[in-house]
Amino acid sequence: MAKRKKDKIPRPLGLGNIVLIGVFCFVLVEGIACFIFAPALFHRIADPIAEKAVETFEFSKNTAIAFAHKTQETAAAWAEEARQALEELKKPPEPPPDPTNGNPSAQDSMIIQHDGYYTDPVSGDIVLTGGNADILFFSQVAPAWKDKLYGSDPIGTHGCGPTAMAMLISSMTDYQVDPVTMAGWAVRHGYYSRGGGSYHALIPAAARAYGLTVTSATDRTVTGLTNQLKAGKVLVILVRQGHFTTSGHFMIVRGLSPEGKFLLADPQSFENSTALWDPNLIVRELAARDGDGGPVWIIGSGS
């Protein structure tokens, strides 16, 4: 049900309002009387007020006009900046500068050279140099795969075998495999040993699967291994507890220094891979087990 609207009752004027109205009427009457009976006095009083009012009006008008002009100029400047920015966005991006200046051979000079290795500034790959083959270095403890599983064990602690073979295959064949790929291959083909890393058979099996030649080194003396290296071969070795490991560890002997020292590619240590090693120490720390052609395998390119 709708409610009936109440009639508004006029409120009486307050005393203050009555006084204001009275004052206004008095001033108005006095002004009219002054204008009629004393015009000179009226103009002496009213003219300065009128002049001041005109000045104030003119000042306000000029200020408003100046403000409008300034606002218009600012808006026009902003519009021009926006137009230029839009034109810049429409331009096609400039091609990056050619660091070789059109000379492909200059790419070689971009490689960061070091003693025993170089780093490709584009890919970040590290390549070990100075041996019988330049070896693309992989570290089993690299952040990219150290925590990925080799079977049920981390590559960082148990993946030296796949990492060593990934280095050899990527460096001596047209295949490119990283430790994760090689670890997966080893698991699928039964060469992973739970808690123990890799079975010895991984080395000859992976080498042959990717087109490398592999034979067992029967002469494991310093002279025998040195002769294989002098013939251009690369060795995969299994070492026991010692300078490199607390259990068993696969490494690569990639060549000889001019002084006859061994050059290594140690999957667990870049520092070991750029150092020179006494052949007698390496031979002393070879594992005693000789299963599946170990503890020294002679690797060839297969060509």
C-alpha positions in Angstrom: 0.0 0.0 0.0 1.3 3.4 -1.0 1.9 6.0 1.7 0.2 9.4 1.5 2.7 12.2 0.9 2.7 14.7 3.8 2.0 18.3 3.0 5.0 20.5 3.6 4.5 23.3 6.2 6.3 26.5 5.3 9.1 27.2 7.9 9.0 30.8 9.3 12.0 33.1 8.6 14.5 33.1 11.3 15.6 36.3 13.0 19.0 36.3 11.2 17.3 36.1 7.8 15.0 39.0 8.7 18.0 41.1 9.7 19.9 40.3 6.5 16.9 41.2 4.4 16.4 44.4 6.3 20.0 45.4 5.9 19.9 44.7 2.1 16.7 46.7 1.7 18.2 49.6 3.7 21.3 49.7 1.6 19.3 49.5 -1.6 17.1 52.4 -0.5 20.0 54.5 0.6 21.8 53.8 -2.7 18.7 54.9 -4.8 18.3 58.0 -2.6 21.9 58.9 -3.0 21.8 58.4 -6.8 18.7 60.7 -7.0 19.4 63.4 -4.5 23.3 63.4 -4.4 24.6 62.0 -7.7 28.1 63.5 -7.2 28.4 61.6 -3.9 27.0 58.4 -5.5 29.6 58.5 -8.3 32.4 59.2 -5.9 31.5 56.0 -4.0 30.3 53.8 -6.8 32.8 54.6 -9.6 35.9 53.2 -7.8 34.0 50.0 -7.0 32.8 49.8 -10.7 36.4 50.4 -11.9 37.8 47.7 -9.6 35.1 45.3 -10.8 35.9 46.0 -14.4 39.7 45.5 -13.7 39.0 42.2 -11.9 36.8 41.1 -14.8 39.5 42.0 -17.4 42.2 40.2 -15.4 40.1 37.1 -15.0 39.3 37.1 -18.7 42.9 37.6 -19.7 44.0 34.9 -17.3 41.4 32.5 -18.6 42.5 33.2 -22.2 46.2 32.7 -21.4 45.4 29.4 -19.6 43.3 28.2 -22.5 46.2 29.0 -25.0 48.7 27.3 -22.8 46.5 24.2 -22.4 46.0 24.1 -26.2 49.8 24.3 -26.8 50.5 21.6 -24.2 47.8 19.3 -25.7 49.2 19.9 -29.2 52.8 19.0 -28.0 51.5 15.8 -26.4 49.6 14.9 -29.5 52.8 15.4 -31.6 54.8 13.2 -29.2 52.1 10.5 -29.3 52.1 10.7 -33.1 55.9 10.3 -33.3 55.9 7.4 -30.8 53.2 5.7 -32.9 55.3 6.2 -36.1 58.3 4.6 -34.3 56.3 1.6 -33.3 55.2 1.1 -36.9 58.8 1.0 -38.2 60.1 -2.6 -38.7 62.9 -3.5 -36.1 66.4 -3.1 -37.3 68.4 -6.3 -37.8 71.0 -6.9 -35.2 74.5 -5.9 -36.2 76.6 -8.6 -37.9 79.6 -9.2 -35.6 81.5 -10.7 -38.5 80.9 -7.7 -40.8 79.9 -10.1 -43.6 83.0 -12.2 -43.2 82.1 -15.8 -42.1 85.7 -16.6 -41.1 85.6 -13.8 -38.6 83.3 -16.1 -36.5 86.3 -18.0 -35.4 87.7 -14.9 -33.7 84.6 -14.7 -31.5 85.4 -17.9 -29.8 86.8 -17.2 -26.3 90.1 -19.1 -26.2 91.7 -20.5 -23.0 94.6 -22.8 -22.2 93.2 -26.2 -22.9 89.6 -25.3 -23.9 87.4 -22.7 -25.5 83.9 -21.4 -24.8 81.4 -20.7 -27.6 79.9 -17.3 -26.7 76.6 -18.1 -28.5 75.8 -21.5 -27.1 78.0 -21.4 -24.0 79.4 -24.8 -24.9 82.9 -25.7 -23.5 85.2 -27.6 -25.7 88.3 -29.2 -24.4 91.2 -28.9 -26.8 94.8 -30.1 -27.1 94.1 -33.8 -27.2 93.4 -36.4 -30.0 89.9 -35.1 -30.3 88.3 -31.8 -29.2 85.8 -33.0 -26.6 82.5 -31.2 -26.0 82.5 -31.1 -22.2 79.6 -32.2 -20.1 79.5 -32.2 -16.3 77.2 -34.7 -14.6 76.7 -32.2 -11.8 75.5 -29.4 -14.1 72.3 -27.8 -12.9 70.5 -28.7 -16.1 70.5 -32.4 -15.3 72.3 -33.2 -12.0 68.9 -33.9 -10.3 67.4 -35.8 -13.2 67.2 -39.5 -12.7 69.4 -42.2 -14.1 67.1 -45.1 -13.4 66.3 -44.3 -9.8 69.5 -42.5 -9.0 70.5 -38.9 -9.7 72.7 -38.3 -12.7 74.8 -36.0 -10.5 75.9 -38.9 -8.2 75.6 -41.9 -10.5 75.8 -40.7 -14.1 79.5 -40.6 -14.9 79.2 -43.5 -17.4 76.4 -41.9 -19.5 78.0 -38.5 -19.2 81.4 -39.8 -20.5 79.8 -41.5 -23.4 77.7 -38.4 -24.2 80.9 -36.4 -24.5 82.6 -39.0 -26.8 79.5 -39.5 -29.0 78.8 -35.8 -29.4 82.5 -35.1 -30.1 83.5 -38.0 -32.4 80.3 -38.6 -34.3 77.5 -36.7 -36.1 75.2 -37.4 -33.2 74.4 -34.9 -30.5 73.4 -36.5 -27.2 73.5 -35.0 -23.7 73.8 -36.9 -20.4 70.0 -37.1 -20.0 69.6 -38.7 -23.4 72.5 -41.1 -22.8 71.2 -42.1 -19.4 67.8 -42.9 -20.9 69.5 -45.0 -23.6 71.5 -46.9 -20.9 68.4 -47.7 -18.8 66.4 -48.9 -21.8 69.2 -51.2 -22.9 69.9 -52.7 -19.5 73.2 -51.0 -18.6 72.0 -49.2 -15.5 72.9 -50.7 -12.1 70.6 -49.6 -9.3 72.7 -47.8 -6.7 75.9 -48.6 -8.5 75.9 -46.4 -11.6 76.6 -48.3 -14.8 77.6 -51.8 -15.8 80.9 -52.0 -17.6 79.2 -53.2 -20.7 77.7 -49.7 -21.2 81.0 -48.4 -22.7 81.5 -50.9 -25.6 77.7 -51.1 -26.2 77.2 -47.4 -26.5 80.3 -46.8 -28.6 79.3 -49.4 -31.1 75.7 -48.3 -31.2 76.7 -44.8 -32.2 79.3 -45.9 -34.8 82.6 -45.7 -32.8 85.2 -48.5 -32.7 86.0 -50.0 -29.4 88.6 -52.5 -28.2 90.0 -53.6 -24.9 93.4 -52.4 -23.8 95.4 -55.4 -22.9 98.6 -53.5 -22.2 97.6 -51.2 -19.3 101.1 -50.0 -18.5 102.1 -46.3 -18.8 103.9 -47.3 -22.0 101.0 -49.2 -23.4 98.4 -46.5 -22.8 100.8 -43.8 -24.0 101.3 -45.7 -27.3 97.6 -45.8 -27.9 97.3 -42.1 -27.3 100.3 -41.4 -29.6 98.4 -43.4 -32.3 95.5 -40.9 -32.0 93.1 -43.0 -30.0 91.0 -41.9 -27.1 90.6 -44.0 -23.9 87.7 -44.6 -21.6 89.0 -45.7 -18.2 87.4 -46.9 -15.0 89.3 -45.8 -11.8 88.9 -47.0 -8.2 88.9 -45.0 -5.0 91.7 -42.4 -5.1 92.2 -38.9 -6.4 89.0 -38.9 -8.4 86.4 -40.9 -6.6 85.5 -42.7 -3.4 84.1 -45.8 -5.3 84.3 -46.2 -9.0 84.4 -43.6 -11.8 84.4 -43.5 -15.6 86.6 -40.9 -17.2 88.1 -40.1 -20.6 91.8 -39.9 -21.4 91.7 -37.6 -24.5 95.4 -37.2 -25.4 98.9 -36.3 -24.3 100.5 -33.0 -23.4 103.9 -32.1 -25.1 105.5 -33.3 -21.8 103.8 -36.7 -22.0 101.2 -35.9 -19.3 97.6 -37.3 -19.7 94.8 -35.0 -20.6 91.4 -36.0 -19.1 87.8 -35.3 -19.5 86.4 -36.0 -16.1 82.5 -35.9 -16.0 82.6 -34.8 -12.4 85.2 -32.0 -12.5 86.0 -29.3 -15.0 89.2 -28.5 -13.1 90.5 -32.1 -13.5 89.6 -31.9 -17.2 91.9 -28.9 -17.8 94.8 -30.1 -15.6 97.8 -32.3 -16.6 98.0 -35.7 -15.0 101.0 -38.0 -14.3 100.4 -41.2 -16.3 101.8 -43.3 -13.4 99.1 -42.0 -11.0 96.4 -42.9 -13.6 97.7 -46.4 -14.1 98.0 -47.0 -10.4 94.3 -46.0 -9.8 92.8 -48.1 -12.6 90.1 -50.4 -11.3 91.1 -54.1 -10.9 88.0 -55.4 -12.5 88.2 -56.2 -16.1 84.7 -57.2 -17.0 83.4 -56.4 -20.6 86.9 -55.2 -21.7 87.6 -52.8 -18.9 89.0 -51.1 -17.1 90.5 -49.4 -20.3 88.6 -49.2 -23.6 90.3 -47.9 -26.7 87.9 -45.7 -28.7 88.3 -44.8 -32.4 86.3 -42.6 -34.7 85.0 -45.5 -36.8 85.9 -43.9 -40.1 
